[in-house]
């Protein structure tokens, strides 16, 4: 891809990109799509606030496709799972009168692909992203569009791909089984919230929060995220 003009951000070090698209977005009606778009923009605002605009960049394209850049690539898995758990926690009602089938959306929510590699051009002000990392995540999303895989990792390092492909497969299966309430708890835990803070946010008892945490296998998720953050740089 060629760009004409002068850009201030010419890069060579590893960055992480995330490409993500909603599963079965055509099953949503106009009202649901508008609500989804609003919710996704709120998510991006939350991630920008949590990680800082100097670390996290995210944008919504056509209402159902997300692109992110992370200056710290080690945060990519945490952010990918935050996106996935947030979408699965959305309360989108089925429209029985129109025969809507939201089964795939409710089970999988969103496809998320992580790409780690160089970005040759990264201009935040103009929103121009070019380089291996964004190609990797973008191509991965296209590859899994017709499969049941909804969480993938691609990098320019073969040893990272070998290590993290089975990790992504495991997390993908795990997240597909979560209900809305469980996904909410996982989302806030990934946002570094304590169980006490989550009880206050969700207005639920701590025993309920703890039960959801245990049933989702939170410690397995935390171990995977911690290992990713220690390995990727």
RAURPE-V752439 format. One record per helix or strand of 3 or more residues. SS is the DSSP state (H for helix, E for strand). FROM is the first residue (numbers start at 0). LEN is the number of residues. If there is no record, write none. Layout:
SS/FROM/LEN, SS/FROM/LEN
//
This chain:
E/13/9, H/24/3, H/29/22, E/55/6, E/64/6, H/72/16, H/95/3, H/102/6, E/109/9, E/120/3, E/127/3, H/131/13, E/150/5, H/157/19, H/179/11, H/194/8, H/205/10, H/217/14
//
